[in-house]
Amino acid sequence: MDHVISGVAKFQRDVYPEKKETFKKLASGQSPEVLFITCADSRIDPNLVTQTDPGELFICRNAGNIVPPHSNQTGGMTASIEFAVAALGVSHIVVCGHTDCGAMKGALDPSKLDSLPHVKEWLGHCRCATEVVKEKEGALGVEQLGEVTKENVLQQLQHLRTHPAVAAKLATNSIQLHAWVYDIETGLIHVYDNDAEGFIEMEQAYAERKLAANA
């Protein structure tokens, strides 16, 4: 804990003065462009990975980067999504999974989560992903961790589409959804590409989109 406390002191002493004007503007409001939904895993730092400053990302984190389907039961994720989309007016939503995800390991074998009943119930939102992978590959084990991680991100986008605020913006093409998977070891991000019908490296994906837009 000491290094965390000393980090705050360093922020106040060295970092804050350099960004004083930015924080002054942020003190009276925010207008992020992106809702960034990712895992609570301590190895993920959205601002570091995307090289963004405070105020640019509206970040929601939980075990497994899960978006529960919309229902009449209010939860933290549902309220946060509604606020980001309907009140803040974000124009992009990213769901970002990652390699070596403990939540996805749990989703692969829920029987090992009996001592963590709330985690087990929460990961029920990943069941569609595991069933899809099982149907495609005929097996479901640790060897399928990467595929389950990718499929889970896609299924959470499906869940996002059930949220009224998101559905309304999609109907007017005023919001875009993005599926990402971050590789902790290499630093690479793979994104889902509709044309490729799979995940490809981000640099390649967005280069191709720019070429298509300029064609």
Backbone as ProteinMPNN parsed JSONL, in Angstrom:
{"seq_chain_A": "MDHVISGVAKFQRDVYPEKKETFKKLASGQSPEVLFITCADSRIDPNLVTQTDPGELFICRNAGNIVPPHSNQTGGMTASIEFAVAALGVSHIVVCGHTDCGAMKGALDPSKLDSLPHVKEWLGHCRCATEVVKEKEGALGVEQLGEVTKENVLQQLQHLRTHPAVAAKLATNSIQLHAWVYDIETGLIHVYDNDAEGFIEMEQAYAERKLAANA", "coords_chain_A": {"N_chain_A": [[0.827, -1.213, 0.0], [2.069, 1.152, 0.557], [3.427, 2.049, -1.741], [1.328, 2.844, -3.295], [0.289, 5.034, -1.928], [2.511, 6.726, -2.011], [2.553, 7.075, -4.697], [0.306, 8.679, -5.134], [1.171, 10.996, -3.939], [3.261, 11.634, -5.696], [1.793, 12.075, -8.013], [0.339, 14.382, -7.306], [2.422, 16.126, -6.927], [4.107, 16.065, -9.245], [2.711, 15.284, -11.639], [0.054, 16.371, -11.763], [0.467, 19.272, -11.863], [1.383, 19.598, -14.524], [-0.821, 18.986, -16.027], [-2.736, 20.729, -15.275], [-4.555, 22.574, -16.468], [-6.167, 20.88, -17.959], [-7.451, 19.363, -15.953], [-8.779, 21.419, -14.721], [-10.718, 22.096, -16.612], [-12.127, 19.68, -16.643], [-13.213, 19.671, -14.151], [-15.723, 20.763, -14.156], [-17.336, 19.185, -15.703], [-17.902, 16.464, -18.081], [-17.201, 14.956, -21.288], [-16.932, 12.385, -22.718], [-15.906, 10.414, -25.547], [-15.983, 7.729, -25.873], [-17.385, 4.773, -24.544], [-15.928, 2.48, -22.58], [-15.761, -0.793, -21.987], [-14.458, -3.178, -19.951], [-12.478, -5.835, -18.435], [-12.166, -6.385, -14.867], [-9.682, -7.16, -14.172], [-6.458, -6.766, -12.788], [-4.332, -6.386, -14.453], [-5.032, -4.928, -16.635], [-5.036, -1.775, -18.046], [-6.902, 0.617, -19.172], [-6.49, 3.352, -19.99], [-3.73, 3.455, -20.272], [-3.251, 1.51, -22.252], [-4.674, 2.566, -24.429], [-3.606, 5.04, -24.554], [-4.864, 7.41, -23.661], [-6.219, 10.421, -22.181], [-7.456, 11.623, -18.952], [-10.987, 11.965, -18.935], [-11.499, 11.226, -21.539], [-12.298, 8.583, -21.879], [-15.129, 6.76, -20.84], [-15.269, 4.567, -18.396], [-16.162, 1.245, -17.699], [-15.902, -1.483, -15.561], [-15.706, -4.957, -14.86], [-15.767, -8.37, -13.638], [-14.896, -10.335, -16.267], [-15.668, -8.612, -18.306], [-18.468, -8.146, -18.766], [-21.762, -7.599, -20.047], [-24.806, -7.489, -18.861], [-27.858, -8.712, -20.287], [-30.514, -6.434, -21.147], [-32.985, -5.779, -18.683], [-35.831, -5.518, -16.444], [-34.71, -5.286, -14.029], [-32.617, -3.276, -12.238], [-29.155, -2.671, -12.469], [-25.665, -2.027, -11.739], [-24.122, -2.007, -14.137], [-26.094, -1.743, -16.128], [-27.236, 0.751, -15.48], [-24.996, 2.395, -15.79], [-24.361, 2.111, -18.504], [-26.674, 3.165, -19.688], [-26.471, 5.824, -18.771], [-24.04, 6.655, -19.933], [-24.616, 6.474, -22.67], [-27.189, 7.709, -23.147], [-27.135, 10.087, -21.629], [-24.487, 11.195, -21.602], [-23.832, 10.893, -24.236], [-22.011, 9.249, -25.728], [-20.245, 8.119, -28.636], [-19.125, 5.796, -29.403], [-18.796, 2.385, -28.417], [-16.741, 0.198, -26.767], [-16.097, -3.161, -26.195], [-13.851, -4.889, -24.41], [-12.052, -7.717, -24.158], [-9.552, -9.974, -22.75], [-6.397, -11.769, -22.831], [-5.66, -14.811, -20.98], [-7.762, -14.711, -19.106], [-9.238, -14.842, -16.002], [-11.95, -14.945, -15.396], [-13.038, -16.065, -17.714], [-11.876, -18.568, -17.583], [-13.242, -19.516, -15.4], [-15.809, -19.562, -16.471], [-15.539, -21.614, -18.256], [-15.443, -23.821, -16.629], [-17.665, -24.032, -14.5], [-18.151, -25.58, -12.235], [-16.035, -25.398, -10.524], [-16.428, -23.127, -9.157], [-18.005, -23.19, -6.916], [-17.479, -22.287, -4.346], [-17.577, -19.644, -4.69], [-20.182, -18.207, -4.998], [-21.483, -15.837, -5.981], [-19.804, -14.991, -8.021], [-20.034, -17.204, -9.682], [-22.745, -17.073, -10.414], [-22.767, -14.599, -11.754], [-21.124, -15.132, -13.944], [-22.799, -16.63, -15.413], [-23.789, -15.113, -17.407], [-22.079, -15.535, -19.433], [-22.613, -17.901, -20.581], [-23.741, -18.32, -23.108], [-21.599, -17.807, -24.802], [-19.803, -19.897, -24.171], [-21.339, -22.085, -24.946], [-21.607, -21.669, -27.686], [-18.936, -21.943, -28.569], [-18.475, -24.582, -27.791], [-20.268, -25.904, -29.463], [-19.174, -25.292, -31.971], [-16.532, -26.321, -31.84], [-16.713, -28.786, -30.704], [-15.783, -29.439, -28.238], [-14.939, -28.418, -24.883], [-12.709, -26.938, -23.084], [-9.632, -26.055, -21.395], [-8.09, -25.618, -23.596], [-9.702, -24.22, -25.273], [-9.802, -21.657, -24.332], [-8.948, -19.216, -25.502], [-10.714, -18.97, -27.697], [-13.181, -18.875, -26.389], [-12.87, -16.504, -24.986], [-12.842, -14.623, -27.087], [-15.379, -15.125, -28.253], [-17.017, -14.497, -26.128], [-16.742, -11.707, -25.942], [-18.054, -10.964, -28.301], [-20.633, -11.893, -27.744], [-21.313, -10.234, -25.627], [-21.576, -7.836, -26.952], [-23.896, -8.413, -28.317], [-25.649, -8.49, -26.165], [-25.507, -5.809, -25.434], [-26.966, -4.621, -27.465], [-29.567, -5.051, -26.683], [-30.187, -3.125, -24.869], [-32.197, -0.343, -24.364], [-31.335, 2.409, -24.769], [-29.003, 2.066, -26.248], [-29.961, 0.612, -28.446], [-31.628, 2.524, -29.604], [-29.797, 4.479, -30.476], [-28.303, 2.966, -32.273], [-30.204, 2.576, -34.207], [-30.256, 4.965, -35.527], [-27.788, 5.15, -36.534], [-25.898, 6.461, -34.942], [-24.105, 5.564, -33.166], [-21.342, 3.385, -32.631], [-20.302, -0.001, -32.309], [-17.664, -1.915, -30.896], [-15.547, -4.737, -30.888], [-12.976, -5.957, -28.994], [-9.91, -7.704, -28.252], [-7.402, -7.898, -25.96], [-3.991, -8.65, -25.843], [-2.088, -9.528, -23.265], [0.636, -10.232, -22.995], [1.95, -9.538, -25.425], [1.018, -7.01, -26.033], [-0.556, -6.501, -28.176], [-3.651, -5.733, -29.853], [-6.507, -7.321, -30.924], [-9.179, -6.988, -33.171], [-12.648, -7.413, -33.926], [-13.517, -8.109, -37.214], [-15.888, -7.525, -39.608], [-15.845, -8.167, -42.358], [-13.762, -10.009, -42.537], [-14.816, -11.844, -40.888], [-13.904, -12.512, -38.363], [-11.367, -12.152, -35.763], [-8.818, -9.79, -36.177], [-5.54, -8.248, -36.286], [-5.431, -5.002, -34.878], [-4.155, -2.83, -36.226], [-4.082, -3.692, -38.879], [-6.825, -4.054, -39.356], [-8.002, -1.437, -39.103], [-6.553, -0.051, -40.971], [-7.431, -1.215, -43.321], [-10.097, -0.422, -43.236], [-9.864, 2.331, -43.536], [-8.877, 2.463, -46.127], [-11.061, 1.416, -47.518], [-12.949, 3.368, -46.969], [-11.914, 5.509, -48.332], [-12.014, 4.735, -50.913]], "CA_chain_A": [[0.0, 0.0, 0.0], [2.931, 2.339, 0.648], [3.753, 2.561, -3.07], [0.127, 3.514, -3.797], [0.24, 6.333, -1.263], [3.595, 7.551, -2.562], [2.144, 7.397, -6.062], [-0.601, 9.825, -5.052], [2.016, 12.171, -3.665], [3.972, 11.954, -6.936], [0.797, 12.657, -8.916], [0.042, 15.748, -6.887], [3.632, 16.944, -7.012], [4.745, 16.112, -10.569], [1.821, 15.069, -12.783], [-1.063, 17.319, -11.782], [0.817, 20.61, -12.355], [1.537, 19.596, -15.975], [-2.138, 18.839, -16.634], [-3.634, 21.548, -14.458], [-5.619, 23.141, -17.281], [-7.074, 19.782, -18.3], [-8.271, 19.058, -14.784], [-9.644, 22.577, -14.48], [-11.869, 21.935, -17.507], [-12.876, 18.492, -16.242], [-13.855, 19.895, -12.848], [-17.116, 21.204, -14.32], [-18.116, 18.297, -16.557], [-17.191, 15.509, -18.928], [-17.832, 14.652, -22.572], [-16.144, 11.319, -23.34], [-16.365, 9.913, -26.844], [-16.013, 6.267, -25.863], [-17.687, 3.937, -23.387], [-14.953, 1.391, -22.644], [-16.149, -1.855, -21.063], [-13.401, -4.175, -19.91], [-12.416, -6.687, -17.248], [-11.617, -5.781, -13.652], [-8.34, -7.72, -14.004], [-5.498, -5.718, -12.426], [-3.313, -6.24, -15.501], [-5.581, -4.115, -17.714], [-5.099, -0.335, -17.796], [-7.471, 1.161, -20.41], [-5.863, 4.607, -20.416], [-2.368, 3.156, -20.707], [-3.312, 0.771, -23.516], [-5.185, 3.439, -25.49], [-2.888, 6.317, -24.484], [-5.857, 8.476, -23.551], [-6.161, 11.245, -20.982], [-8.696, 11.698, -18.186], [-12.085, 12.627, -19.624], [-11.702, 10.712, -22.893], [-12.978, 7.288, -21.81], [-16.045, 6.455, -19.733], [-14.829, 3.19, -18.209], [-16.912, 0.318, -16.849], [-15.108, -2.692, -15.39], [-16.236, -6.027, -14.022], [-15.187, -9.677, -13.943], [-15.321, -10.908, -17.535], [-16.193, -7.571, -19.219], [-19.826, -8.624, -19.044], [-22.903, -6.693, -20.167], [-26.041, -8.263, -18.71], [-28.949, -8.289, -21.177], [-31.417, -5.491, -20.486], [-34.163, -6.319, -18.003], [-36.44, -4.528, -15.554], [-33.914, -5.23, -12.804], [-31.537, -2.31, -12.394], [-27.845, -3.025, -11.94], [-24.655, -1.011, -11.982], [-23.746, -1.942, -15.544], [-27.235, -1.224, -16.879], [-27.342, 2.193, -15.217], [-23.828, 3.08, -16.342], [-24.513, 2.119, -19.964], [-27.726, 4.13, -19.995], [-25.952, 7.163, -18.53], [-23.009, 6.972, -20.927], [-25.196, 6.605, -24.009], [-28.305, 8.654, -23.224], [-26.838, 11.375, -20.995], [-23.199, 11.732, -22.046], [-23.817, 10.89, -25.694], [-20.841, 8.62, -26.344], [-20.519, 7.677, -30.009], [-18.503, 4.49, -29.59], [-18.714, 1.488, -27.268], [-15.769, -0.872, -26.925], [-16.046, -4.246, -25.215], [-12.474, -5.364, -24.534], [-11.619, -8.868, -23.381], [-8.093, -10.069, -22.684], [-5.836, -13.106, -22.69], [-5.486, -15.369, -19.636], [-8.833, -14.143, -18.281], [-9.711, -15.74, -14.956], [-13.402, -15.098, -15.506], [-13.319, -17.01, -18.794], [-11.518, -19.888, -17.057], [-14.366, -19.912, -14.565], [-16.947, -19.868, -17.348], [-15.265, -22.91, -18.871], [-15.679, -24.891, -15.651], [-18.392, -23.425, -13.377], [-18.159, -26.446, -11.058], [-14.951, -24.99, -9.637], [-16.789, -21.847, -8.549], [-19.019, -23.398, -5.879], [-17.14, -21.48, -3.166], [-17.751, -18.233, -5.098], [-21.527, -18.253, -5.592], [-21.833, -14.636, -6.73], [-19.021, -15.05, -9.257], [-20.637, -18.258, -10.5], [-23.992, -16.561, -10.989], [-22.418, -13.522, -12.678], [-20.566, -15.715, -15.163], [-23.888, -17.218, -16.188], [-23.973, -14.252, -18.582], [-21.126, -15.984, -20.457], [-22.959, -19.25, -21.008], [-23.961, -18.343, -24.555], [-20.283, -17.885, -25.429], [-19.254, -21.252, -24.018], [-22.145, -23.014, -25.74], [-21.263, -21.467, -29.103], [-17.624, -22.547, -28.803], [-18.642, -26.026, -27.672], [-20.948, -26.369, -30.676], [-18.256, -25.148, -33.101], [-15.302, -27.09, -31.721], [-16.991, -30.131, -30.21], [-15.139, -29.634, -26.947], [-14.896, -27.21, -24.067], [-11.681, -27.092, -22.068], [-8.668, -24.959, -21.328], [-7.593, -25.371, -24.956], [-10.635, -23.309, -25.938], [-9.856, -20.399, -23.591], [-8.846, -18.085, -26.431], [-11.941, -18.86, -28.484], [-14.252, -18.443, -25.486], [-12.624, -15.081, -24.713], [-13.309, -13.871, -28.255], [-16.829, -15.299, -28.406], [-17.668, -13.771, -25.036], [-16.808, -10.296, -26.327], [-19.116, -10.823, -29.307], [-21.936, -12.083, -27.1], [-21.624, -9.049, -24.827], [-22.098, -6.845, -27.899], [-25.299, -8.783, -28.535], [-26.385, -8.03, -24.985], [-25.589, -4.35, -25.509], [-28.022, -4.242, -28.416], [-30.878, -5.161, -26.033], [-30.399, -1.962, -24.006], [-32.969, 0.638, -25.145], [-30.559, 3.589, -25.172], [-28.081, 1.635, -27.301], [-30.766, 0.26, -29.622], [-32.108, 3.762, -30.218], [-28.677, 5.108, -31.177], [-27.961, 2.111, -33.41], [-31.233, 2.762, -35.227], [-29.957, 6.198, -36.257], [-26.359, 5.085, -36.889], [-25.166, 7.484, -34.202], [-23.175, 4.914, -32.245], [-20.67, 2.221, -33.201], [-19.866, -1.004, -31.339], [-16.367, -2.481, -31.244], [-15.134, -5.912, -30.114], [-11.522, -6.022, -28.908], [-9.252, -8.617, -27.314], [-6.06, -7.401, -25.654], [-3.006, -9.672, -25.497], [-1.272, -8.943, -22.199], [2.065, -10.493, -23.189], [2.507, -8.86, -26.6], [0.502, -5.649, -26.159], [-1.382, -6.392, -29.378], [-5.107, -5.786, -29.732], [-7.206, -7.864, -32.082], [-10.547, -6.475, -33.242], [-13.496, -8.214, -34.81], [-13.712, -7.504, -38.519], [-17.043, -8.165, -40.244], [-15.477, -8.723, -43.658], [-12.942, -11.197, -42.298], [-15.612, -12.735, -40.034], [-13.04, -12.976, -37.285], [-10.529, -11.141, -35.13], [-7.534, -9.533, -36.816], [-4.792, -7.207, -35.591], [-6.056, -3.686, -34.997], [-3.516, -2.006, -37.251], [-4.552, -4.182, -40.174], [-8.266, -3.83, -39.477], [-8.346, -0.041, -39.313], [-5.944, 0.354, -42.237], [-8.354, -1.667, -44.381], [-11.31, 0.398, -43.174], [-9.526, 3.632, -44.123], [-8.784, 2.272, -47.575], [-12.428, 1.247, -48.025], [-13.646, 4.656, -46.862], [-11.364, 6.444, -49.312], [-12.142, 4.159, -52.258]], "C_chain_A": [[0.86, 1.262, 0.0], [3.222, 2.925, -0.727], [2.556, 3.254, -3.709], [0.033, 4.926, -3.217], [1.321, 7.268, -1.81], [3.294, 7.947, -4.001], [1.203, 8.594, -6.099], [0.195, 11.107, -4.822], [2.765, 12.604, -4.919], [3.035, 12.595, -7.946], [0.552, 14.122, -8.576], [1.231, 16.68, -7.09], [4.114, 17.152, -8.449], [3.778, 16.086, -11.748], [0.736, 16.128, -12.877], [-0.67, 18.704, -12.307], [0.928, 20.683, -13.88], [0.19, 19.542, -16.697], [-3.19, 19.685, -15.918], [-4.802, 22.101, -15.251], [-6.65, 22.087, -17.68], [-8.003, 19.48, -17.144], [-9.208, 20.213, -14.435], [-10.898, 22.495, -15.342], [-12.754, 20.774, -17.062], [-13.636, 18.691, -14.931], [-15.325, 20.266, -12.978], [-17.925, 20.315, -15.268], [-17.247, 17.377, -17.384], [-17.943, 15.305, -20.234], [-17.004, 13.584, -23.297], [-16.755, 10.863, -24.654], [-16.658, 8.421, -26.793], [-16.445, 5.715, -24.511], [-16.819, 2.7, -23.522], [-15.293, 0.375, -21.563], [-15.079, -2.936, -21.09], [-13.417, -4.912, -18.581], [-11.831, -5.925, -16.065], [-10.201, -6.257, -13.367], [-7.313, -6.605, -13.798], [-4.447, -5.467, -13.499], [-3.767, -5.359, -16.662], [-5.637, -2.66, -17.274], [-5.599, 0.333, -19.076], [-6.79, 2.433, -20.904], [-4.435, 4.392, -20.891], [-2.381, 2.497, -22.081], [-3.731, 1.675, -24.667], [-4.488, 4.798, -25.538], [-3.85, 7.499, -24.512], [-5.715, 9.204, -22.221], [-7.472, 11.164, -20.202], [-9.761, 12.469, -18.971], [-12.384, 12.073, -21.0], [-12.433, 9.375, -22.933], [-13.922, 7.257, -20.614], [-15.883, 4.956, -19.507], [-15.731, 2.431, -17.257], [-16.129, -0.986, -16.779], [-15.827, -3.688, -14.502], [-15.577, -7.335, -14.424], [-15.756, -10.195, -15.263], [-15.834, -9.922, -18.555], [-17.598, -7.908, -19.715], [-20.822, -7.467, -19.123], [-24.16, -7.536, -20.003], [-27.091, -7.792, -19.714], [-29.894, -7.358, -20.425], [-32.603, -6.223, -19.871], [-34.743, -5.213, -17.13], [-35.692, -4.407, -14.231], [-32.71, -4.316, -13.025], [-30.257, -2.831, -11.752], [-26.855, -1.942, -12.306], [-24.268, -0.874, -13.441], [-24.867, -1.33, -16.374], [-27.356, 0.29, -16.718], [-26.189, 2.959, -15.852], [-23.901, 3.178, -17.862], [-25.55, 3.161, -20.376], [-27.217, 5.564, -19.839], [-24.951, 7.571, -19.608], [-23.614, 7.265, -22.295], [-26.236, 7.721, -24.079], [-27.987, 10.025, -22.649], [-25.543, 11.995, -21.519], [-23.063, 11.739, -23.565], [-22.571, 10.311, -26.329], [-21.216, 8.116, -27.74], [-19.874, 6.338, -30.344], [-18.582, 3.699, -28.29], [-17.748, 0.373, -27.607], [-15.984, -1.894, -25.818], [-14.705, -4.933, -25.429], [-12.206, -6.528, -23.584], [-10.105, -8.935, -23.373], [-7.65, -11.517, -22.51], [-5.707, -13.502, -21.22], [-6.529, -14.835, -18.652], [-9.354, -15.171, -17.267], [-11.207, -15.975, -15.018], [-13.761, -16.104, -16.589], [-12.925, -18.427, -18.391], [-12.648, -20.418, -16.177], [-15.58, -20.295, -15.391], [-16.778, -21.225, -18.013], [-15.577, -24.064, -17.93], [-16.352, -24.323, -14.406], [-18.379, -24.273, -12.112], [-17.067, -26.071, -10.061], [-15.261, -23.698, -8.895], [-17.817, -21.985, -7.43], [-18.746, -22.574, -4.623], [-17.261, -19.984, -3.439], [-19.117, -18.087, -5.771], [-21.905, -17.025, -6.403], [-21.068, -14.575, -8.054], [-19.645, -16.059, -10.216], [-21.911, -17.764, -11.178], [-23.714, -15.483, -12.032], [-21.939, -14.086, -14.01], [-21.596, -16.509, -15.952], [-24.179, -16.404, -17.436], [-23.017, -14.624, -19.718], [-21.525, -17.329, -21.052], [-23.163, -19.352, -22.513], [-22.631, -18.492, -25.291], [-19.715, -19.297, -25.344], [-20.034, -22.259, -24.85], [-21.828, -22.895, -27.23], [-19.937, -22.145, -29.428], [-17.713, -24.069, -28.737], [-19.277, -26.608, -28.924], [-19.995, -26.337, -31.873], [-17.087, -26.13, -33.047], [-15.507, -28.5, -31.183], [-16.344, -30.437, -28.875], [-15.133, -28.314, -26.189], [-13.923, -27.439, -22.918], [-10.723, -25.932, -22.125], [-8.1, -24.623, -22.704], [-8.463, -24.37, -25.706], [-10.705, -21.935, -25.261], [-9.835, -19.194, -24.525], [-10.119, -17.877, -27.222], [-13.111, -18.404, -27.627], [-14.104, -16.958, -25.169], [-13.142, -14.217, -25.859], [-14.829, -13.942, -28.382], [-17.587, -14.545, -27.327], [-17.792, -12.285, -25.358], [-17.936, -10.068, -27.328], [-20.499, -10.967, -28.684], [-22.307, -10.881, -26.237], [-22.075, -7.891, -25.716], [-23.564, -7.128, -28.203], [-26.159, -8.314, -27.366], [-26.555, -6.515, -25.001], [-26.752, -3.908, -26.384], [-29.423, -4.343, -27.813], [-31.176, -3.952, -25.144], [-31.076, -0.852, -24.814], [-32.16, 1.836, -25.627], [-29.605, 3.247, -26.313], [-28.849, 1.33, -28.586], [-31.243, 1.508, -30.36], [-31.001, 4.439, -31.023], [-28.247, 4.286, -32.387], [-28.948, 2.319, -34.55], [-30.986, 4.003, -36.075], [-28.48, 6.277, -36.655], [-25.52, 6.14, -36.175], [-24.248, 6.888, -33.138], [-22.587, 3.698, -32.94], [-20.188, 1.3, -32.086], [-18.583, -1.663, -31.828], [-16.045, -3.652, -30.315], [-13.622, -6.033, -30.161], [-11.096, -7.152, -27.977], [-7.802, -8.172, -27.176], [-5.164, -8.552, -25.215], [-2.029, -9.065, -24.498], [0.221, -9.083, -22.493], [2.67, -9.675, -24.321], [2.09, -7.408, -26.725], [-0.378, -5.447, -27.377], [-2.866, -6.398, -29.026], [-5.666, -6.325, -31.039], [-8.654, -7.385, -32.035], [-11.352, -7.347, -34.195], [-13.765, -7.441, -36.094], [-14.835, -8.244, -39.246], [-16.686, -8.815, -41.568], [-14.678, -10.011, -43.503], [-13.7, -12.257, -41.511], [-14.753, -13.349, -38.932], [-12.231, -11.829, -36.722], [-9.204, -11.016, -35.868], [-6.847, -8.397, -36.067], [-5.38, -5.83, -35.895], [-5.464, -2.852, -36.124], [-3.997, -2.399, -38.642], [-6.013, -3.844, -40.387], [-8.592, -2.381, -39.817], [-7.688, 0.527, -40.568], [-6.853, -0.015, -43.391], [-9.625, -0.829, -44.404], [-11.055, 1.781, -43.781], [-9.456, 3.536, -45.642], [-10.173, 2.162, -48.192], [-13.179, 2.564, -48.009], [-13.188, 5.641, -47.925], [-11.51, 5.96, -50.752], [-13.275, 4.842, -53.033]], "O_chain_A": [[0.44, 2.31, -0.492], [3.264, 4.145, -0.885], [2.718, 4.135, -4.552], [-0.264, 5.884, -3.929], [1.073, 8.451, -2.042], [3.716, 9.004, -4.471], [1.296, 9.431, -6.997], [-0.07, 12.147, -5.424], [2.894, 13.799, -5.184], [3.411, 13.532, -8.651], [0.557, 14.987, -9.452], [1.069, 17.864, -7.384], [4.484, 18.262, -8.833], [3.991, 16.778, -12.743], [0.519, 16.714, -13.938], [-1.4, 19.268, -13.123], [0.605, 21.713, -14.472], [0.071, 19.994, -17.836], [-4.382, 19.382, -15.958], [-5.932, 22.099, -14.762], [-7.848, 22.362, -17.733], [-9.213, 19.355, -17.333], [-10.302, 19.997, -13.913], [-12.001, 22.782, -14.878], [-13.98, 20.87, -17.099], [-14.587, 17.966, -14.64], [-16.093, 20.108, -12.029], [-19.063, 20.641, -15.604], [-16.021, 17.49, -17.392], [-19.163, 15.46, -20.291], [-16.442, 13.846, -24.361], [-17.97, 10.921, -24.845], [-17.471, 7.908, -27.562], [-15.941, 6.131, -23.468], [-16.963, 1.947, -24.485], [-15.134, 0.644, -20.373], [-14.825, -3.54, -22.133], [-14.254, -4.652, -17.716], [-11.098, -4.95, -16.236], [-9.581, -5.797, -12.409], [-7.297, -5.622, -14.538], [-3.749, -4.453, -13.463], [-2.986, -5.073, -17.569], [-6.225, -2.347, -16.239], [-4.804, 0.592, -19.979], [-6.541, 2.58, -22.101], [-3.977, 5.07, -21.81], [-1.617, 2.878, -22.968], [-3.194, 1.559, -25.768], [-4.737, 5.605, -26.434], [-3.679, 8.451, -25.273], [-5.162, 8.67, -21.261], [-8.481, 10.693, -20.726], [-9.471, 13.493, -19.589], [-13.416, 12.406, -21.584], [-13.114, 9.068, -23.912], [-13.561, 7.675, -19.514], [-16.314, 4.156, -20.339], [-16.031, 2.895, -16.157], [-15.736, -1.535, -17.809], [-16.471, -3.318, -13.521], [-14.898, -7.397, -15.45], [-16.953, -10.461, -15.366], [-16.385, -10.331, -19.578], [-17.865, -7.947, -20.915], [-20.734, -6.495, -18.373], [-24.542, -8.24, -20.938], [-27.203, -6.593, -19.966], [-30.057, -7.478, -19.211], [-33.15, -7.159, -20.455], [-34.21, -4.105, -17.083], [-35.996, -3.538, -13.413], [-31.885, -4.568, -13.903], [-30.273, -3.361, -10.641], [-27.164, -1.044, -13.09], [-24.101, 0.24, -13.938], [-24.611, -0.486, -17.233], [-27.553, 1.016, -17.692], [-26.385, 4.049, -16.39], [-23.547, 4.206, -18.44], [-25.325, 3.941, -21.301], [-27.499, 6.42, -20.678], [-25.003, 8.685, -20.13], [-23.183, 8.184, -22.991], [-26.176, 8.577, -24.961], [-28.514, 11.029, -23.129], [-25.507, 13.182, -21.843], [-22.272, 12.504, -24.117], [-22.109, 10.812, -27.355], [-22.36, 7.737, -27.989], [-20.058, 5.811, -31.44], [-18.455, 4.259, -27.202], [-17.912, -0.318, -28.613], [-16.047, -1.539, -24.641], [-14.448, -5.491, -26.496], [-12.142, -6.352, -22.367], [-9.439, -8.058, -23.923], [-8.429, -12.376, -22.096], [-5.652, -12.649, -20.334], [-6.209, -14.542, -17.5], [-9.848, -16.234, -17.644], [-11.682, -17.073, -14.728], [-14.679, -16.905, -16.414], [-13.569, -19.389, -18.811], [-12.97, -21.606, -16.203], [-16.297, -21.237, -15.055], [-17.761, -21.907, -18.301], [-15.933, -25.155, -18.374], [-15.704, -24.148, -13.375], [-18.577, -23.742, -11.019], [-17.17, -26.396, -8.878], [-14.451, -23.227, -8.097], [-18.435, -20.996, -7.036], [-19.68, -22.204, -3.911], [-17.072, -19.161, -2.543], [-19.193, -17.867, -6.979], [-22.585, -17.154, -7.42], [-21.613, -14.16, -9.077], [-19.767, -15.799, -11.413], [-22.128, -18.005, -12.365], [-24.358, -15.457, -13.081], [-22.3, -13.582, -15.074], [-21.3, -17.007, -17.039], [-24.74, -16.916, -18.406], [-23.126, -14.1, -20.826], [-20.84, -17.841, -21.938], [-22.798, -20.356, -23.125], [-22.544, -19.214, -26.284], [-19.206, -19.829, -26.331], [-19.449, -23.191, -25.401], [-21.787, -23.895, -27.947], [-19.821, -22.839, -30.438], [-17.093, -24.764, -29.542], [-18.879, -27.674, -29.394], [-20.005, -27.252, -32.697], [-16.696, -26.7, -34.065], [-14.585, -29.315, -31.201], [-16.359, -31.584, -28.429], [-15.297, -27.241, -26.77], [-14.267, -28.054, -21.909], [-10.965, -24.943, -22.817], [-7.681, -23.492, -22.953], [-8.011, -23.744, -26.665], [-11.581, -21.134, -25.588], [-10.617, -18.259, -24.354], [-10.564, -16.744, -27.404], [-13.948, -17.628, -28.087], [-15.098, -16.236, -25.093], [-13.801, -13.202, -25.631], [-15.484, -12.922, -28.595], [-18.67, -14.015, -27.575], [-18.822, -11.671, -25.08], [-18.684, -9.096, -27.219], [-21.429, -10.25, -29.052], [-23.485, -10.542, -26.124], [-22.87, -7.055, -25.286], [-24.372, -6.209, -28.33], [-27.263, -7.804, -27.559], [-27.608, -5.996, -24.63], [-27.438, -2.934, -26.074], [-30.371, -3.784, -28.365], [-32.315, -3.779, -24.71], [-30.559, -0.463, -25.86], [-32.289, 2.237, -26.784], [-29.421, 4.043, -27.234], [-28.443, 1.737, -29.675], [-31.259, 1.543, -31.591], [-31.243, 4.92, -32.13], [-27.868, 4.848, -33.415], [-28.575, 2.249, -35.721], [-31.451, 4.084, -37.212], [-27.988, 7.331, -37.058], [-24.549, 6.652, -36.732], [-23.684, 7.61, -32.315], [-23.258, 3.053, -33.746], [-19.721, 1.765, -31.046], [-18.427, -1.936, -33.018], [-16.246, -3.567, -29.104], [-13.043, -6.193, -31.235], [-11.813, -7.513, -27.043], [-7.072, -8.082, -28.164], [-5.523, -9.331, -24.332], [-1.236, -8.191, -24.848], [0.986, -8.147, -22.262], [3.785, -9.17, -24.192], [2.733, -6.643, -27.445], [-0.894, -4.352, -27.596], [-3.279, -6.991, -28.03], [-5.334, -5.839, -32.121], [-9.277, -7.38, -30.973], [-10.818, -7.936, -35.135], [-14.181, -6.283, -36.069], [-14.742, -9.451, -39.472], [-17.173, -9.904, -41.873], [-14.884, -10.978, -44.236], [-13.293, -13.418, -41.463], [-14.861, -14.534, -38.617], [-12.381, -10.681, -37.139], [-8.546, -12.017, -36.152], [-7.487, -7.67, -35.308], [-5.773, -5.542, -37.025], [-6.201, -2.235, -36.894], [-4.284, -1.541, -39.477], [-6.403, -3.4, -41.467], [-9.381, -2.125, -40.726], [-8.199, 1.475, -41.163], [-7.033, 0.765, -44.326], [-10.169, -0.555, -45.473], [-11.92, 2.337, -44.457], [-9.923, 4.427, -46.351], [-10.44, 2.736, -49.248], [-13.955, 2.854, -48.92], [-13.955, 6.495, -48.37], [-11.174, 6.677, -51.695], [-13.533, 4.493, -54.185]]}, "name": "protein", "num_of_chains": 1, "seq": "MDHVISGVAKFQRDVYPEKKETFKKLASGQSPEVLFITCADSRIDPNLVTQTDPGELFICRNAGNIVPPHSNQTGGMTASIEFAVAALGVSHIVVCGHTDCGAMKGALDPSKLDSLPHVKEWLGHCRCATEVVKEKEGALGVEQLGEVTKENVLQQLQHLRTHPAVAAKLATNSIQLHAWVYDIETGLIHVYDNDAEGFIEMEQAYAERKLAANA"}
